[in-house]
Amino acid sequence: QVQLVESGGGLVQSGGSLRLSCAASGILFSITTMGWYRQAPGKQRDMVATITRGGSTNYADSVKGRFTISRDNAGNTVHLQMNGLKPEDTAVYYCNAGVTIPGVHYWGQGAQVTVSS
């Protein structure tokens, strides 16, 4: 079992910045890729950014150049630095962790990010 706790959401004006963090606990050695997903009202949950234990990253086209995902050396905390925020970035952001068991993923409780125009 892996537990994920997010922090850092909030309200910001367009063009502003926020930093999300996600701390994992539990069977930490089993965690492989970690990432952030987001879900706006009435829409599906979409990938924002992912990072492997080795540090390889992947970003959604809509956030490239504005968001940066990073992971601490132990691999158990992941951050999402969000710059140049736009109203369309408004969503609940969920931390995700994959583990060594294929098809098994864990989710955090979600952090609300609201960008006002």
C-alpha positions as CSV (number, residue, x, y, z in Angstrom):
1,Q,0.0,0.0,0.0
2,V,1.1,3.5,-0.8
3,Q,-0.5,6.7,0.6
4,L,-0.1,10.1,-1.2
5,V,-0.7,13.5,0.4
6,E,-0.8,16.6,-1.7
7,S,-0.3,20.2,-0.6
8,G,0.1,23.6,-2.2
9,G,-3.1,24.2,-4.1
10,G,-4.9,27.5,-4.0
11,L,-6.2,30.6,-5.8
12,V,-3.9,32.6,-8.0
13,Q,-4.3,35.3,-10.7
14,S,-3.6,34.6,-14.3
15,G,0.1,34.6,-15.0
16,G,0.9,33.7,-11.4
17,S,2.7,30.6,-10.0
18,L,1.9,27.8,-7.6
19,R,3.9,24.8,-6.4
20,L,2.3,21.5,-5.7
21,S,3.9,18.8,-3.6
22,C,3.0,15.2,-3.0
23,A,4.6,13.1,-0.2
24,A,4.4,9.3,-0.4
25,S,4.4,6.9,2.5
26,G,3.9,3.2,2.9
27,I,5.8,0.6,0.7
28,L,8.1,3.2,-0.8
29,F,10.5,0.9,-2.5
30,S,7.7,-0.3,-4.8
31,I,7.0,3.1,-6.3
32,T,8.1,3.6,-9.9
33,T,6.7,6.5,-11.9
34,M,5.0,9.4,-10.1
35,G,3.0,12.1,-11.7
36,W,0.3,14.7,-11.7
37,Y,-3.1,14.5,-13.4
38,R,-5.9,17.1,-13.4
39,Q,-9.6,17.1,-13.7
40,A,-11.7,20.1,-14.5
41,P,-15.5,20.1,-13.8
42,G,-17.3,18.0,-16.4
43,K,-14.1,16.8,-18.0
44,Q,-12.0,13.6,-17.8
45,R,-8.9,13.3,-15.8
46,D,-5.9,14.0,-17.9
47,M,-2.1,13.6,-17.5
48,V,-0.2,16.8,-16.7
49,A,3.3,15.5,-16.1
50,T,5.1,12.3,-15.1
51,I,8.6,11.5,-13.8
52,T,10.2,8.1,-13.6
53,R,12.5,7.0,-10.7
54,G,15.4,7.7,-13.1
55,G,14.3,11.2,-13.7
56,S,12.8,11.0,-17.2
57,T,9.9,13.4,-17.6
58,N,6.8,13.7,-19.8
59,Y,4.5,16.7,-20.1
60,A,1.1,17.4,-21.7
61,D,1.5,19.7,-24.6
62,S,-0.7,22.3,-22.9
63,V,1.8,22.8,-20.0
64,K,5.2,22.4,-21.7
65,G,7.4,25.3,-21.0
66,R,5.3,26.5,-18.1
67,F,5.2,23.5,-15.6
68,T,8.1,21.6,-14.2
69,I,7.9,18.3,-12.4
70,S,10.7,17.2,-10.0
71,R,11.3,14.4,-7.6
72,D,13.5,14.3,-4.5
73,N,16.6,12.0,-4.4
74,A,14.8,9.4,-2.3
75,G,12.1,9.3,-5.0
76,N,9.2,9.6,-2.5
77,T,8.2,13.3,-2.9
78,V,7.2,14.8,-6.2
79,H,6.7,18.5,-6.9
80,L,4.9,20.4,-9.7
81,Q,6.1,24.0,-10.2
82,M,3.4,25.8,-12.2
83,N,4.4,29.1,-13.8
84,G,2.4,31.3,-16.2
85,L,-0.9,29.9,-15.0
86,K,-3.9,30.4,-17.1
87,P,-7.7,30.2,-16.3
88,E,-7.8,26.9,-18.3
89,D,-5.4,25.4,-15.8
90,T,-8.2,25.5,-13.2
91,A,-8.8,22.0,-12.0
92,V,-8.4,19.5,-9.2
93,Y,-4.8,18.2,-9.4
94,Y,-4.2,14.6,-8.3
95,C,-0.9,13.0,-7.5
96,N,-0.4,9.5,-8.9
97,A,2.1,6.8,-8.1
98,G,2.7,3.6,-10.1
99,V,4.3,0.6,-8.4
100,T,6.1,-2.5,-9.4
101,I,2.8,-4.5,-9.7
102,P,1.5,-3.9,-13.3
103,G,-1.7,-1.9,-13.5
104,V,-1.7,-0.8,-9.9
105,H,-1.7,2.9,-9.3
106,Y,-2.4,5.0,-6.2
107,W,-4.0,8.4,-6.1
108,G,-3.9,11.3,-3.7
109,Q,-7.0,13.1,-2.4
110,G,-6.6,16.0,-4.9
111,A,-5.6,19.7,-4.6
112,Q,-7.8,22.5,-6.0
113,V,-6.0,25.0,-8.2
114,T,-8.1,28.0,-9.3
115,V,-6.7,30.6,-11.7
116,S,-8.7,33.8,-12.0
117,S,-8.6,35.9,-15.1
